[in-house]
């Protein structure tokens, strides 16, 4: 066991107690709402953390890409969902995964669904699918207002080689919300769209066993989303500055931080840390009345108290340039912790992270699915 004072910087730190607490709290929320929890592993990219989530009660995990799913399946994760539009040219990889784990993917296009049907039928296999629905983020998903929406869903549900599991959405527009009420409205709209589509399918004789939603900002609205069967938040394991800004977490909940050192103070009002864009990412901050900057800085290595006098104004690859008052006590060699704007990106930038308990480093954890973006 070593101390944070002995760690070579920069390093990504994960507070083990807060991580475990976040896992337990989200599982309790799902249980209270009567829905299954399927966390999105793109945040942590770690089979170890995925197992902790499953041991707490999660039914499985989501993965962003097949590469992540392959890492999770090789580690023994038995139920994996890809809420991402995987093209049928990836059929050999999907068929290989089906030999290792229960796998489901999404489609939002009839032509693509036909391609998957042909590939599975040719292989004598069956693939679980859900149809992605655009609930307002306008990224992927069928348009629920299109006249052809219900007919498209019916056709997809009847294709051979595919097992239709239901509907799935991601209310990503919640990350742009400017108030708690706006987030509540987004969650309600999401629920209404999905329940209406599912009702139309059921009236047409199509079974819709699953209705899945996923977003950390809207997760706390799950109790009011009647008829939803599954939730897929991801960021909640760590939280970050964005989630604090959106009211989804407090600084006390944030399990991830970046340990950095002052490597230069070229002027009284400017300090430079050794954690640049390759550690913190360039993602901007979001939240109600969002401010600027590249993270929340703690000058105390243990207490989660923002040192508002330190503002990280710009990043280059290896440098974080911060503005400070001329009388600030920071000196070259001092260490700080930085809560990043976006934890998911930071995790993908690290080969390993350090699990901590107070001032002590208790374990080094490999980010096994780092860089698995194909």
N, C-alpha and C positions, 0 to 999 in steps of 0.2 A: 504494500500500500504506500502510495506517495502523496505528496501535498500539491495543491495547485501552484504553490510557490516554486515547485521543482519542475513543473511541466514546461517543455519547450513550446513557445508560441509561434504561430497561432494554432489553436486546437478547438474543435467543436466539443462542447461539454453537454452531457445530458444528466440532469438531476434525477437520480433513480427513484427517489421517493415521490417526486412530483409526477414523473412518468407513470408509475404504478397507480398513483391516486387518480390521474386522468383516465386511465384505463377502467378502473373500478367505477368512477363516476358516470362515464358514458354508458357502460354496461347496465348500471342501475337505472339510468334514464330510459334505455331501450326496454328493459324488463317492465318498468312501471307503465310504459306506453303500450306494452303488449306487442312489440315488434321485434324482429330478428335484427341483430347488429352484425354487419359485415364491413369491418373497417377497410379503408383504402390504404394499402401498404406502400403506395408511391411516396407517402410522407416519410416513413422510416426505412424502407428498403431492407428490412432485417427479418429473416426467418425467426430469430430469437424473440424479437418483440412481437411478431405475428403469433408465435406460440403462447406468449403471455396473454395476448388478447383472447385467443381461443380458450385457454385455460380459465379465463374469467367469464366465458360464456358466449363469445362470438361464434357464429356458425361457420365462418371461413373468412377469406379476405378477398379484396379486389386488387387487381393489378392494372397498371396503366398500359403496359405493353407485354407482348409474348415473352420477351427476354426476362422481365420481372417474374412472370408466371413460371417460367422454366426454373428459375432459382428457387422459388417457393416450393414447387412440386418436388424438386430434387431434395429439398430439406424435409419432405414429408407432409407438407400442408395438403389436406385432402379435399378441400372445397374452394375453388378459385373462380372468380368472375372477372371478366374483362369488360368494363363499361366503356369500351372504346371500339370504333368501327374497324374491325380486323377484316382485311380483304381475303377472298378465297385463294389467292396465290400463296397464302400461308398455310394451306391445308396440310401439307406434310408435318409441319410443326404442331399444328392443332391435333392431328391424329396421334402424334407421339405423346403429347400431353394427356390425351384421353386414356392412355395406357397407365398413367401414373396418378391421376387425380380426377375428381369430378370437376369438369370445366364447363363454364357457360360464357357466351359472348353476346354482344348486342349487334343488331343490324338496324338501319334506318332507310333502307333502299331495297326495293323489290328485286331489282336486277342482281344486287349483291346476295340477297337471300336465295335467289335461284341458283347462283353460283355455289353457295355453301350446300344447298340441297343436292346438287349434282355431285359435288365432291364427296359428301357423306354417303350418298347412295352408291357411288362407285366403290367406296371402301367398305361397304356393308356396316357402316357405323351410324350412330345417332348423336347429334350435337344439340345441347340445350341452348336456346336463344331467347333473348328478350328484345323487344323493339324499343329503341330510344325515342323519346318524345321531347320535342322542343317546348319547354314550359316558360320561355321568355328570355333565355340567354342568347338565343339565335346563333348557336354554334353548330352542333350536330342534332339530329332528331327529326322525325317526321313533323310536319306542320299539322297540329291538331284541328286547325280551322279549315283545312283544305277539304273540299267536297269529297275527295277521293280517300281521305284518311282511313275511314272505317273499312272501306273495301280493300285497301292495301293491307291493313292489319289482318283481315279475314284470309286473304290470299297467302300471306306469309305463314299464318298459323296452320295452314293445311298442307304445307310443302313436305314431301317425303324426305326422310333423313334428318329432319329437324324436329325437336320437341319444343313447342312453344310454351315458355314459362310465364310470360306476362309482359308488363310494361316497366320502363325504367326512365328516370329523369335526373338531371343535375341543374339545380337552380343557381347557376354560377353568377347570375346578376345580383345575388345577395351581397357579393363582395363589393359592389358599387353602391350599396345602400347608404343613405344619409341619416337614417334614424332607425330606432328599434321598431317603430310602427311599420316602416317600409319593409323590414325583414319579415315581420308577421304577415303583412299583406302578400309578399312574395310566396311564403310558405302556403298560405291559404289558396292562392291562385294555382300553385303547383298541384295541390291536393285536388282541387276542383277539376282541373283539366284531366288528370289521370283517372279519377273516379268516373267522370263522364264517359271517357273513352272505354274504360273497362265495362261500364254498364251497357254501352252499345254492343260490345262484343258478346257479353253474356246473353243479352237479348237475342243475339243471332246464333246462340248455341255454342259459342266458343268459351272454353274454360280459361279463366285468367287467375291462376293460383298465386301469382306474385305481382305486387306493385311496389317498386323499389325507388327510394329517393336518396340523394346523397349530397351533403354540404355541411361543413362545420358551422357556419353562421346560422343556418336554419335548423340545425339539429335540436336546439332547445325548444322548437315549436312542435316537435313530433307528437306530443300528447294531443294536440288539437287537429292533427292530420288524420282524421278517421278514415279507415279503409286501407291505409298504407300497411304493408306487411314487412318491409325491410328498410333499414337506414344504413347509409354508407359514408359516414364522415371519415376523414383521414387525418387532418391537421390537428385534431384534438389531442393526440398523444403527446405532442410537444407544445402546441400553441405558439404564437409569435406576436410581433407588434401589430400586425394587421388584425388578428383576432381580438387583441385588447382594444384596438380602435373601434371594432364593430360590436363591442360589448359581449363577446362570446367567452371572454376569459379576463382574469386579472393578471397583473404581473406575478403574483404569488403562484399562479397556475403554470407559468411558462417554464417548461422543463429544459428547453434548449437555450444555450448561450454560446458565444464564441469568446474564448480567452485570448486576449491580445495584449501586446506590450507597446508602450510608448518608445518609438525608435528615433524620434527627432522632435525637437521643439525649436524650430528655426526662427520663431518670433514669439513675443509674449502672449499673443492671442491665437497662435496656431500650433497644434500638436499633430503628430503623425503616428498612427498605429500600424502594426505589421499585418493587418487583416484587410485586404482589398477585395475587389470584386470576385476573386477566385475563392474567397472564404464566405463573403456575406451576400453575394449575388448583387445584381443591379436593380432588382425589383423595387419599385417605389412603395411607399406606405399607403395603405387604404384605411378607411374608417370614417366615422362621423366627424365632419370638420377636420379631415386629415391634414396633418402637418407634413413637413418635408423632412428629408434626412434619411440616413441609412442605418437605423437601429436605435435602440434605447441603451444608453451606457450606464453601467453600474461601476462606480469607482471603488465600492466595497465589494470584495470578491465573494462574500457570503450573502449579505442582506440584499433582497430584491427591491432596492430603492433607487429610483432613477436619479442620476445626477444631471438635472436639467440644464446645468451650466455647460455641459459638453454636447455639442451638436456636430454630428458627422455630416459634413456638407458635400463631400464628393469622394468618389472612389476611383482609383486606377487599379491595375491588376493586383499589385502587391501592397498598396498603400490606402489607408483611410485617413483623409485629411479632415480634422475637426477644428471647430472654433471654440475657444475657451476664454473666460475673462483673464485679463492680464495678471490678476492676483491668484489664479487657480494653482493649487499645490502640485498638480501633476508634473513629474519630472521624467526624463529619459530613464528607462528601466522599470518604471511603474507598470502594474498590470491592471487591466479592467476586464469586465465581462460585457458583451454586447448582445442584447436580444435582437435577432435579425428581423427584418420586415417580413420575410417569407421563409419559414422553416423547411418546407419541402425541397426547395432549390438548394439550400445550404447542405442538406443531407446528401444530395446527389453530387456535391462537390468534394466530399470527404471519403477517403479510403477507410478510415476508422474513426470512431468517436470514443470519448472517455466517459464512462458512467461515474458519477460522483455522489458522495454522501457528505454534505457540508463541505469542509475544506479538503476532504480526502478523495483521491482517485481510487475507485474500488475495482474497476474492470475496464479493459479495452475491448470494444465491440466492433467487429468488422461490418462494414456497410456492404453486405454481400451482393445486393442487386444494383450497386452503384453503376451508372453508365449503361444499364441495360435498357436502352431506349429504342430497340428495334423489335 
